Each structure stands twice: as structure tokens, then as C-alpha cells.
Amino acid sequence: MKPTAPRPDQQRPFPLIEFNYQSFELDHFRGGSGDPTPRSFYDISRDYFGREAGRNFAAEVAFFLVIAAILAGAFFEGALAIIHFLQLPPA
């Protein structure tokens, strides 16, 4: 974005431009992860299912149970309201 010249009717130019930006060079970067022996997909998946999947599954089950309990209470209250509504007084 090019900087805009300040106008005499404005106190501050808009937009404010950062003039001290300095880029950095990646001359010696050749890509890759830096790991001399890349891990296979099988090793990565075994590590994930061995360490993280259990915790994630437990957290998701706990969250599901909390949401299910809240919904069960709402359904129960709704059912009570419908039952109360259907009990009409004798005419």
C-alpha cells in the first residue's frame, strides 16, 4: 500500500503507514521439517492414538453428557407444561 500525502485540511494522514518495516531473507532455508529422519504416517497415527485420542474422547464424552443433561431437563419441563396445558377444567 502506498503512503498517502497529508492534506492541509486533515490533522493526521489516513491510513497510518508503518515506514520502519524491514523484511528478512531466507537465503539458507531449503524447506523441510529439520528432522533428519522423517516419521512415517503409521508412527504419527500410533503416537496420536496412544497419547492424545483417549483424552480427546474423554473430553468429548463429558461435554456430550453435560449437553444431554441440559436437554433432558428442558424436554422434561416442556413435557410437564404440555401435560399441564392438556388438563382442561371441566366445562
C-alpha positions, 0 to 999 in steps of 0.5 A: 500500500502506498503512503498517502500525502497529508492534506492541509485540511486533515490533522493526521494522514489516513491510513497510518503507514508503518515506514520502519518495516524491514523484511528478512531473507531466507537465503539458507532455508531449503524447506523441510521439517529439520528432522533428519529422519522423517516419521512415517504416517503409521508412527504419527497415527500410533503416537496420536492414538496412544497419547492424545485420542483417549483424552480427546474422547474423554473430553468429548464424552463429558461435554456430550453428557453435560449437553444431554443433561441440559436437554433432558431437563428442558424436554422434561419441563416442556413435557410437564407444561404440555401435560399441564396445558392438556388438563382442561377444567371441566366445562 
